[in-house]
Every structure is written in C-alpha cells, then in structure tokens.
C-alpha cells in the first residue's frame, strides 16, 4: 500500500530567535515533492537527488520525453505543461492533488536567461523573459497557494538568482525578473510562515547548464548543476530561508550591493570589463 508523509501540524508558539526560519527536514522519504522545471539543469539534478533520498516525486516541464529521461524507471508523476499557460499549470496541480491528496513541497526551478543590454533592447525578447521568469511563477502561486493554505502545512521554494541582488551588465531584463522573485519570496514568507507554510528563496551564482553554456564571458566560481542541487537541498534540509551558493561568490555580491552607487558601479565595471 502506498503511504505518504504526514506533516507535523504547525505550532502556534514563536520559534526561538536563532532557530531556522523554516522547519528542518531530516528525512525525505514519503514527502510529496513537485519539481517544476525538472527536465534539465538544476531541476533535473534536484529530481535525481530527491529520488535517491526516497521522496515521492512529481515532475513538470514542457517535454514529457525529457522528463522521462530524467526519472528513468523510478516511480514519479510525469506532468508536462507550459508554465506560461495558467490553465495548464492549474490543471497539473489539480491532477496532482487528486492523485496525492496534497503536496508537501513545490520546488519552482523553471526559468530562462537571455543576455541583453540597453544597446540591443528588444521588446519581444524582454517580454518572453518576464513571462517565463515572473508571470509563470504567479501562475503557479495562483493554484498552489490555496492548497497550501487549506493544508496549513507544506512549503514552496522559488529559484531566483544572485543577478537579482543589484543591476549587472547584460542582465537588463533577466536581473529585474529575478529581483522581483526575491521580493516575492520575502513577502510570501511574511504571509505564510505564521500559517505553518515554509518558504525558501534559492539564489544560485553561475551554474553549468545548457543556458549558461551560451554565455560569451568568463563566469566566476562556476559550479556544476549537481553541486547546485546538493546545495539547494542542504539549505532546505537545514531550514534556511535564503539558500545562496557558491558562498565565495555570493558573499562578494552581497557586500557589493551595500556600497554607495559610485563605488558599486566602478567595482562592477572593473570586475566585468564592461
């Protein structure tokens, strides 16, 4: 008989000041996890890592064949969908809820990247980035939030980027979409944590994926998608709100955004040569 993880009811007591902002996870076995954007890159590696940990997986992306290639013979719900289609996202979530009865964690990894500077601004390309990186997440929230709130348990993890910390060359539209996700996750945490729902913000640096393979510049502190997946899950397991990596790079960017703009602009131009 198939069993699933039964979440601990939220406590009304305040967490101690130095306690993790989310509830730590010691065991993934039986946890119902929906990975959106599971067909390649970080999402595919997170899927493989969670299958190895014994989680109960559902995976979504545009192509069903790519999803099947990731999960192999492992039992998993294959839910292909276009994340920019609100009706398709709602149908996938409804299907999953009917099959599982609820969801313990939604990992929204899906997104895209296209370098752009002011000199080559193109409206159509800009709007595609906004649709995929921001509007699609709102499509997910529209269908996931009512379920999580009715459960009064579970969690949602949103993968943004360190490009959302502050303005960077070649990130004219990509950066603002990721900055919006950072703000969104912060606001979600304020609203959902008192209701017993965990919220995670994942800010990777440069990760070796098919998207970053198209970059024509040196990417400092580049890490593998497998390393990024393990860092993501380690942060969730520890109950962190913001999960950022690799820290030798993200720490530098966090410091840079505290500088006065005159110093910040000069530092970025020196580091990037742009």
C-alpha positions as CSV (number, residue, x, y, z in Angstrom):
1,X,0.0,0.0,0.0
2,X,1.3,3.4,-1.0
3,X,1.9,5.7,2.0
4,X,2.9,9.4,2.1
5,X,4.5,11.8,4.6
6,X,2.1,13.2,7.1
7,X,3.3,16.7,8.1
8,X,3.5,17.9,11.7
9,X,0.8,20.4,12.5
10,X,2.2,24.0,12.8
11,X,3.0,25.2,16.3
12,X,1.4,28.4,17.5
13,X,4.5,29.2,19.6
14,X,7.1,31.6,18.3
15,X,10.4,30.0,17.2
16,X,13.4,30.8,19.3
17,X,15.3,33.8,17.9
18,X,18.2,31.8,16.5
19,X,16.1,28.9,15.2
20,X,16.0,28.2,11.4
21,X,13.4,30.3,9.7
22,X,11.8,27.2,8.2
23,X,11.3,23.7,9.7
24,X,14.4,21.5,9.1
25,X,13.9,18.3,7.1
26,X,15.7,15.2,8.4
27,X,14.1,12.6,6.2
28,X,12.7,13.0,2.6
29,X,11.1,9.5,2.5
30,X,7.5,9.7,1.6
31,X,7.5,13.5,1.2
32,X,5.4,14.6,-1.8
33,X,7.5,17.0,-3.8
34,X,6.6,18.7,-7.1
35,X,9.6,19.9,-9.1
36,X,8.7,22.4,-11.8
37,X,11.4,22.7,-14.4
38,X,12.8,19.2,-13.9
39,X,13.9,18.4,-17.5
40,X,17.4,19.9,-17.4
41,X,20.0,21.8,-15.4
42,X,19.5,22.3,-11.6
43,X,15.9,21.0,-11.7
44,X,17.0,17.7,-13.3
45,X,19.7,17.2,-10.7
46,X,17.4,18.1,-7.8
47,X,15.0,15.5,-9.1
48,X,17.7,12.8,-9.2
49,X,18.9,13.7,-5.8
50,X,15.4,13.6,-4.3
51,X,14.6,10.2,-5.9
52,X,17.8,8.9,-4.3
53,X,16.6,10.3,-0.9
54,X,13.3,8.4,-1.2
55,X,11.0,11.4,-1.9
56,X,7.7,10.9,-3.7
57,X,8.2,12.9,-6.9
58,X,6.1,14.7,-9.5
59,X,8.0,16.5,-12.3
60,X,6.9,19.1,-14.8
61,X,8.4,20.8,-17.8
62,X,7.3,21.3,-21.4
63,X,8.5,17.9,-22.8
64,X,7.3,14.6,-21.4
65,X,10.2,12.7,-23.1
66,X,12.8,14.8,-21.4
67,X,11.1,14.3,-18.0
68,X,11.1,10.5,-18.5
69,X,14.8,10.6,-19.4
70,X,15.5,12.3,-16.0
71,X,13.4,10.0,-13.8
72,X,14.2,6.8,-15.7
73,X,12.5,3.8,-14.3
74,X,11.8,5.5,-10.9
75,X,8.2,5.9,-9.9
76,X,7.2,9.5,-10.5
77,X,4.3,11.5,-11.7
78,X,5.0,13.0,-15.2
79,X,3.1,16.2,-15.6
80,X,4.2,18.0,-18.8
81,X,3.0,21.6,-19.0
82,X,3.8,25.1,-20.4
83,X,4.4,27.2,-17.3
84,X,3.3,30.3,-19.1
85,X,-0.1,28.8,-19.6
86,X,-2.1,29.5,-16.4
87,X,-4.8,26.9,-17.2
88,X,-2.2,24.2,-17.9
89,X,-0.5,24.9,-14.6
90,X,-3.8,24.8,-12.7
91,X,-4.7,21.5,-14.4
92,X,-1.4,19.9,-13.5
93,X,-1.8,21.0,-9.9
94,X,-5.4,19.7,-9.7
95,X,-4.3,16.4,-11.2
96,X,-1.6,16.1,-8.6
97,X,-3.8,17.0,-5.7
98,X,-6.4,14.3,-6.9
99,X,-3.6,11.7,-7.0
100,X,-1.8,12.6,-3.8
101,X,-4.3,14.4,-1.7
102,X,-1.9,17.3,-1.1
103,X,1.7,18.4,-1.7
104,X,4.5,18.8,0.9
105,X,6.8,20.9,-1.2
106,X,6.7,22.7,-4.5
107,X,10.2,23.5,-6.0
108,X,9.8,26.1,-8.7
109,X,13.1,25.8,-10.6
110,X,11.8,26.7,-14.1
111,X,13.2,29.9,-15.7
112,X,15.2,31.1,-18.6
113,X,18.0,33.5,-19.4
114,X,18.9,35.8,-22.3
115,X,21.7,38.3,-22.1
116,X,20.5,41.8,-23.0
117,X,22.0,45.3,-22.8
118,X,20.3,48.7,-23.4
119,X,22.0,49.0,-26.8
120,X,20.3,45.8,-28.1
121,X,17.0,46.0,-26.2
122,X,14.2,44.0,-27.9
123,X,10.7,44.3,-26.5
124,X,9.5,40.8,-27.6
125,X,12.6,39.1,-26.1
126,X,12.1,41.1,-22.9
127,X,8.5,40.2,-22.6
128,X,9.4,36.5,-23.1
129,X,11.8,36.7,-20.1
130,X,9.1,38.4,-18.0
131,X,6.5,35.8,-18.9
132,X,8.8,32.8,-18.2
133,X,10.6,34.1,-15.1
134,X,7.9,36.1,-13.3
135,X,4.4,35.6,-14.7
136,X,4.8,31.8,-14.7
137,X,5.6,31.8,-11.0
138,X,2.4,33.8,-10.4
139,X,0.6,31.1,-12.4
140,X,2.0,28.6,-10.0
141,X,1.1,30.6,-6.9
142,X,-2.5,31.1,-8.1
143,X,-3.1,27.3,-7.9
144,X,-0.6,26.2,-5.2
145,X,-1.3,28.8,-2.5
146,X,-5.0,27.9,-1.9
147,X,-4.0,24.2,-1.5
148,X,-1.1,25.0,0.9
149,X,-3.3,27.4,2.9
150,X,-6.0,24.8,3.2
151,X,-3.5,22.2,4.3
152,X,-1.9,24.7,6.8
153,X,1.4,22.8,6.0
154,X,3.9,22.3,3.2
155,X,6.3,24.7,1.6
156,X,7.3,26.4,-1.6
157,X,10.8,27.0,-2.9
158,X,11.5,29.6,-5.6
159,X,14.7,29.6,-7.5
160,X,15.8,33.2,-8.3
161,X,19.4,34.3,-8.9
162,X,22.2,36.5,-7.5
163,X,21.5,38.6,-10.6
164,X,18.5,39.9,-8.7
165,X,20.7,41.4,-5.9
166,X,21.5,44.5,-7.9
167,X,22.0,45.7,-11.5
168,X,24.6,43.9,-13.7
169,X,25.7,44.2,-17.3
170,X,24.0,42.0,-19.8
171,X,21.1,41.4,-17.3
172,X,18.9,44.3,-18.3
173,X,15.7,42.3,-18.1
174,X,16.8,39.0,-16.6
175,X,18.1,40.8,-13.5
176,X,14.8,42.6,-12.8
177,X,12.8,39.4,-13.1
178,X,15.0,37.8,-10.5
179,X,14.9,40.8,-8.3
180,X,11.1,40.6,-8.4
181,X,11.3,36.9,-7.3
182,X,13.5,37.8,-4.4
183,X,11.0,40.4,-3.2
184,X,8.1,38.0,-3.9
185,X,9.7,35.2,-1.8
186,X,10.3,37.7,1.1
187,X,6.7,38.8,1.0
188,X,5.5,35.2,0.8
189,X,7.5,34.3,3.9
190,X,6.0,37.2,5.9
191,X,2.4,36.0,5.0
192,X,2.8,32.2,5.0
193,X,5.2,31.4,7.9
194,X,2.6,32.3,10.6
195,X,0.2,29.9,8.7
196,X,2.7,27.0,9.1
197,X,3.9,27.1,5.5
198,X,7.7,27.2,4.7
199,X,9.1,29.5,2.1
200,X,12.6,29.1,0.6
201,X,14.5,31.5,-1.7
202,X,17.2,30.0,-3.8
203,X,19.8,32.3,-5.3
204,X,22.4,30.5,-7.3
205,X,25.5,32.1,-8.8
206,X,26.9,30.7,-12.1
207,X,25.9,27.1,-12.6
208,X,26.9,25.0,-15.6
209,X,23.7,24.4,-17.5
210,X,22.6,24.5,-21.2
211,X,21.6,28.1,-20.6
212,X,24.9,29.3,-19.2
213,X,26.7,27.4,-21.9
214,X,25.6,30.2,-24.3
215,X,27.3,32.9,-22.2
216,X,30.2,34.6,-24.0
217,X,32.1,35.8,-20.9
218,X,34.0,34.2,-18.1
219,X,31.7,33.1,-15.3
220,X,33.5,33.3,-11.9
221,X,33.0,30.5,-9.4
222,X,31.2,28.3,-11.9
223,X,29.8,25.1,-10.3
224,X,28.1,22.0,-11.7
225,X,24.3,21.6,-11.7
226,X,24.8,18.6,-9.4
227,X,26.7,20.7,-6.8
228,X,23.9,23.3,-7.1
229,X,21.2,20.7,-6.5
230,X,23.0,19.4,-3.4
231,X,23.5,22.9,-2.0
232,X,19.8,23.7,-2.6
233,X,18.6,20.5,-0.8
234,X,21.1,21.1,2.0
235,X,19.7,24.5,2.6
236,X,16.1,23.2,2.6
237,X,17.1,20.4,5.0
238,X,18.7,23.0,7.3
239,X,15.5,25.1,7.3
240,X,17.2,28.2,5.8
241,X,15.1,30.9,4.1
242,X,17.7,32.1,1.6
243,X,19.9,29.5,0.1
244,X,22.7,31.0,-1.9
245,X,25.8,29.5,-3.5
246,X,28.7,29.3,-4.1
247,X,29.3,31.5,-1.0
248,X,32.7,32.7,-2.0
249,X,31.0,34.4,-4.9
250,X,27.6,35.3,-3.5
251,X,29.2,36.8,-0.4
252,X,31.1,39.2,-2.6
253,X,27.9,40.3,-4.4
254,X,26.1,40.7,-1.1
255,X,28.8,43.0,0.1
256,X,28.9,44.9,-3.2
257,X,25.3,45.9,-3.1
258,X,25.9,47.6,0.3
259,X,28.4,50.0,-1.4
260,X,27.5,53.6,-2.4
261,X,26.5,53.6,-6.1
262,X,29.6,55.4,-7.2
263,X,31.8,52.6,-5.7
264,X,29.4,49.8,-6.8
265,X,29.3,50.9,-10.5
266,X,33.1,51.3,-10.5
267,X,33.6,47.8,-8.9
268,X,31.3,46.0,-11.3
269,X,32.9,47.7,-14.4
270,X,36.3,46.7,-13.1
271,X,35.3,43.1,-12.4
272,X,33.4,42.6,-15.7
273,X,35.3,44.8,-18.0
274,X,32.0,46.2,-19.3
